Amino acid sequence: MLLCKNVIVNGRRTSMRLDRETWLSLADICFREKVTIHELCSKIDSIKGRSGLSSATRLFVLTYFRYILSKYEKESFTFPREFNPDEVFKKIS
């Protein structure tokens, strides 16, 4: 089931329809990266190109966790506290 929530993206209110797990994953990323959901969605919006915000957000969440997993598997360490989300954005740009 899709949940519709409002976010502020680059100063304007908009809504996104995402499934529950994607919303929870997005909240987890925001907590880990110490940013608000509005800041993260604004960043996603600024690099998404012609894609819709909901689609770009789903892709970002997937890419974020795949990136973390690949770092963990290659280097055998836990989630890096110094992680730079811009590295993930470069992967999906």
N, CA and C of each residue as an Amber inpcrd file, in Angstrom:
protein
   279
   0.8400000  -1.1750000   0.0000000   0.0000000   0.0000000   0.0000000
   0.8930000   1.2490000   0.0000000   0.5580000   2.2140000  -0.8020000
   1.3160000   3.4560000  -0.8870000   0.7800000   4.4710000   0.1160000
   1.7070000   5.1720000   0.7470000   1.3520000   6.2230000   1.6930000
   1.7490000   7.5590000   1.0890000   0.8450000   8.5080000   1.1200000
   1.1050000   9.8360000   0.5820000   1.4690000  10.7630000   1.7400000
   2.6560000  11.3860000   1.6350000   3.1030000  12.3140000   2.6700000
   3.6140000  13.5770000   2.0020000   3.4910000  14.6870000   2.7360000
   3.9880000  15.9730000   2.2520000   5.4330000  16.1720000   2.6840000
   6.2230000  16.7310000   1.7820000   7.5940000  17.1220000   2.0880000
   7.8180000  18.5190000   1.4930000   8.7760000  19.2140000   2.0710000
   9.1660000  20.5260000   1.5470000  10.4230000  20.3080000   0.7180000
  10.3150000  20.5820000  -0.5780000  11.4260000  20.3570000  -1.5030000
  11.8360000  21.7060000  -2.0820000  13.0540000  22.0960000  -1.7470000
  13.5770000  23.3850000  -2.2190000  12.5940000  24.5290000  -1.9650000
  12.0220000  24.5270000  -0.7560000  11.1440000  25.6130000  -0.3410000
   9.6880000  25.4940000  -0.7500000   9.3280000  24.4520000  -1.4690000
   7.9160000  24.3110000  -1.8600000   7.3660000  22.9670000  -1.3700000
   6.1130000  22.9850000  -0.9750000   5.4740000  21.7760000  -0.4720000
   5.0300000  20.9100000  -1.6350000   5.3200000  19.6200000  -1.5270000
   4.8760000  18.6610000  -2.5260000   4.5670000  17.3540000  -1.8090000
   3.9600000  16.4370000  -2.4980000   3.6470000  15.1510000  -1.8770000
   4.3330000  14.0280000  -2.6380000   4.6100000  12.9580000  -1.9100000
   5.1890000  11.7510000  -2.5130000   4.3780000  10.5570000  -2.0570000
   4.1940000   9.6410000  -2.9680000   3.5200000   8.3780000  -2.6500000
   4.5580000   7.2740000  -2.6940000   4.8660000   6.7410000  -1.5050000
   5.8470000   5.6760000  -1.3720000   5.2740000   4.5840000  -0.4880000
   5.7990000   3.3790000  -0.6390000   5.3620000   2.2950000   0.2430000
   5.9670000   2.4960000   1.6370000   5.3950000   1.8280000   2.6010000
   5.7960000   1.9810000   4.0020000   7.2860000   1.7220000   4.2090000
   7.8120000   0.6720000   3.6040000   9.2200000   0.3260000   3.7760000
  10.1430000   1.4020000   3.2120000   9.7530000   2.0210000   2.1200000
  10.5800000   3.0910000   1.5590000  10.5730000   4.3020000   2.4750000
   9.4160000   4.6570000   3.0420000   9.3600000   5.7660000   3.9950000
  10.2400000   5.4650000   5.2050000  10.1720000   4.2330000   5.7260000
  10.9920000   3.8600000   6.8820000  12.4730000   3.8920000   6.5340000
  12.8160000   3.4250000   5.3500000  14.2130000   3.4470000   4.9080000
  14.7080000   4.8830000   4.7500000  13.8660000   5.7350000   4.2160000
  14.2190000   7.1380000   4.0480000  14.4560000   7.7920000   5.4160000
  13.6080000   7.4730000   6.3790000  13.7820000   8.0030000   7.7370000
  15.0880000   7.4920000   8.3490000  15.4160000   6.2400000   8.0910000
  16.6630000   5.6630000   8.6020000  17.8740000   6.3680000   7.9970000
  17.8360000   6.6290000   6.7080000  18.9300000   7.3400000   6.0450000
  19.0830000   8.7370000   6.6410000  17.9690000   9.4230000   6.8360000
  18.0080000  10.7710000   7.4170000  18.6300000  10.7410000   8.8130000
  18.2620000   9.7520000   9.6040000  18.8230000   9.6180000  10.9500000
  20.3310000   9.3770000  10.8700000  20.7420000   8.4500000  10.0050000
  22.1620000   8.1180000   9.8730000  22.9860000   9.3010000   9.3770000
  22.4130000  10.0620000   8.4690000  23.1560000  11.1620000   7.8440000
  22.9300000  12.5060000   8.5310000  22.0790000  12.4980000   9.5710000
  21.7940000  13.7240000  10.3380000  21.2800000  14.8560000   9.4500000
  20.3050000  14.5220000   8.6100000  19.6270000  15.5100000   7.7710000
  18.1280000  15.3050000   7.9360000  17.3610000  16.3330000   7.6080000
  15.9130000  16.1820000   7.6570000  15.4360000  15.5130000   6.3670000
  14.2430000  14.9980000   6.4070000  13.6660000  14.4000000   5.2060000
  13.5280000  15.4530000   4.1120000  13.2540000  16.6820000   4.5110000
  13.1090000  17.7700000   3.5440000  14.4440000  18.0860000   2.8640000
  15.5190000  18.0920000   3.6400000  16.8500000  18.3380000   3.0700000
  17.2460000  17.2230000   2.1020000  17.0070000  15.9880000   2.5130000
  17.3720000  14.8620000   1.6500000  16.5420000  14.8530000   0.3710000
  15.2430000  15.0980000   0.4920000  14.3860000  15.1230000  -0.6980000
  14.7500000  16.2950000  -1.6110000  15.1720000  17.4070000  -1.0340000
  15.6180000  18.5390000  -1.8520000  16.8730000  18.1700000  -2.6280000
  17.7860000  17.4610000  -1.9840000  19.0110000  17.0230000  -2.6570000
  18.6750000  16.0470000  -3.7810000  17.7960000  15.0890000  -3.5060000
  17.3780000  14.1280000  -4.5320000  16.7330000  14.8690000  -5.6980000
  15.8720000  15.8350000  -5.3890000  15.1910000  16.5990000  -6.4240000
  16.1780000  17.3610000  -7.3090000  17.2360000  17.8630000  -6.6990000
  18.1920000  18.6750000  -7.4620000  19.0270000  17.8520000  -8.4390000
  19.0920000  16.5200000  -8.2420000  19.9190000  15.6960000  -9.1230000
  19.1090000  14.6800000  -9.9280000  17.8070000  14.6810000  -9.7820000
  16.9800000  13.6160000 -10.3590000  16.8020000  13.6650000 -11.8640000
  17.0840000  14.7850000 -12.4750000  16.8830000  14.8780000 -13.9160000
  15.4060000  14.9020000 -14.2430000  15.0150000  14.1100000 -15.2410000
  13.6250000  14.1230000 -15.7040000  12.7250000  13.1500000 -14.9550000
  13.2690000  12.3790000 -14.0540000  12.4790000  11.4190000 -13.2780000
  11.5720000  12.1440000 -12.3020000  10.5120000  11.4770000 -11.9030000
   9.6570000  12.0070000 -10.8560000  10.3490000  11.8710000  -9.5100000
   9.9510000  12.6930000  -8.5440000  10.5850000  12.6780000  -7.2300000
  10.3930000  11.3390000  -6.5230000   9.2040000  10.7580000  -6.5940000
   8.9720000   9.4740000  -5.9260000   9.8610000   8.3850000  -6.5070000
   9.9550000   8.3230000  -7.8210000  10.8110000   7.3180000  -8.4650000
  12.2740000   7.5350000  -8.1200000  12.7130000   8.7890000  -8.1670000
  14.1090000   9.1000000  -7.8470000  14.4160000   8.7590000  -6.3880000
  13.4600000   8.9630000  -5.5080000  13.6500000   8.6500000  -4.0910000
  13.7730000   7.1460000  -3.8880000  12.9350000   6.3760000  -4.5430000
  13.0500000   4.9090000  -4.4570000  14.4210000   4.4520000  -4.9320000
  14.8670000   5.0000000  -6.0380000  16.1730000   4.6430000  -6.5850000
  17.2900000   5.0540000  -5.6320000  17.1710000   6.2300000  -5.0340000
  18.1810000   6.6720000  -4.0780000  18.2670000   5.7270000  -2.8960000
  17.1260000   5.3490000  -2.3140000  17.1160000   4.4560000  -1.1500000
  17.7930000   3.1350000  -1.5050000  17.4440000   2.5710000  -2.6360000
  18.0520000   1.3060000  -3.0690000  19.5580000   1.4730000  -3.2550000
  19.9630000   2.5320000  -3.9410000  21.3830000   2.7660000  -4.2120000
  22.1610000   3.0210000  -2.9260000  21.5660000   3.7470000  -1.9970000
  22.2090000   4.0370000  -0.7130000  22.5620000   2.7420000   0.0110000
  21.5760000   1.8680000   0.1560000  21.8320000   0.6420000   0.9130000
  22.7130000  -0.3380000   0.1480000  22.6390000  -0.3520000  -1.1630000
  23.5600000  -1.1780000  -1.9490000  24.9890000  -0.6780000  -1.7900000
  25.1620000   0.6400000  -1.7620000  26.4830000   1.2280000  -1.5700000
  27.0510000   0.8310000  -0.2070000  26.2490000   0.9640000   0.8270000
  26.6790000   0.6030000   2.1820000  27.0450000  -0.8760000   2.2370000
  26.2240000  -1.7210000   1.6420000  26.5000000  -3.1500000   1.6440000
  27.7970000  -3.4590000   0.9140000  28.0330000  -2.8170000  -0.2180000
  29.2620000  -3.0860000  -0.9620000  30.4890000  -2.6480000  -0.1610000
  30.4000000  -1.5190000   0.5440000  31.5080000  -1.0740000   1.3940000
  31.7450000  -2.0740000   2.5230000  30.6670000  -2.5630000   3.1090000
  30.7730000  -3.5150000   4.2070000  31.4070000  -4.8150000   3.7220000
  30.9420000  -5.3170000   2.5970000  31.4650000  -6.5810000   2.0720000
  32.9300000  -6.4700000   1.6760000  33.3340000  -5.3600000   1.0860000
  34.7090000  -5.1900000   0.6310000  35.6740000  -4.9500000   1.7810000
  35.2500000  -4.1960000   2.7690000  36.1580000  -3.7750000   3.8160000
  35.8720000  -4.4220000   5.1680000  34.8050000  -5.1970000   5.2570000
  34.4240000  -5.8920000   6.4850000  34.4210000  -4.9860000   7.7160000
  33.6880000  -3.8980000   7.6050000  33.5120000  -3.0400000   8.7650000
  32.0770000  -2.5670000   8.8250000  31.7150000  -2.0140000   9.9600000
  30.3430000  -1.5630000  10.1390000  30.1120000  -0.2440000   9.4320000
  28.9060000   0.2300000   9.4910000  28.5010000   1.4590000   8.8090000
  29.4580000   2.5940000   9.1350000  30.0490000   3.2070000   8.1090000
  31.0160000   4.2770000   8.3640000  30.3380000   5.5720000   8.8150000
  30.7370000   6.1040000   9.9300000  30.1520000   7.3370000  10.4570000
  30.5240000   8.5400000   9.5980000  31.6350000   8.4520000   8.8880000
  32.0640000   9.5800000   8.0700000  31.5040000   9.5070000   6.6550000
  30.5070000   8.6640000   6.4460000  29.9260000   8.4650000   5.1170000
  29.4290000   9.7850000   4.5370000  29.7310000  10.0160000   3.2730000
  29.3270000  11.2390000   2.5820000  28.2000000  10.8950000   1.5990000
  26.9680000  11.3790000   1.8330000  25.8690000  11.0260000   0.9390000
  26.0730000  11.5000000  -0.4900000  26.9510000  12.4740000  -0.7000000
  27.2260000  12.9270000  -2.0600000  27.8030000  11.8140000  -2.9190000
  28.4780000  10.8490000  -2.2820000  29.0070000   9.7030000  -3.0230000
  27.8740000   8.8870000  -3.6300000  26.7790000   8.7620000  -2.8920000
  25.6260000   8.0260000  -3.4040000  24.9730000   8.8110000  -4.5290000
  24.8500000  10.1280000  -4.3630000  24.2390000  10.9460000  -5.3890000
  25.0220000  10.8470000  -6.7020000  26.3390000  10.7700000  -6.6100000
  27.1650000  10.6340000  -7.8220000  26.8360000   9.3470000  -8.5520000
  26.5370000   8.2860000  -7.7930000  26.2280000   6.9970000  -8.3950000
  24.9340000   7.0260000  -9.2020000  23.9580000   7.8670000  -8.7790000
  22.6710000   7.8570000  -9.4700000  22.5100000   9.0480000 -10.3940000
  23.5100000   9.8980000 -10.4840000  23.4170000  11.0670000 -11.3840000
  23.6630000  10.6650000 -12.8120000
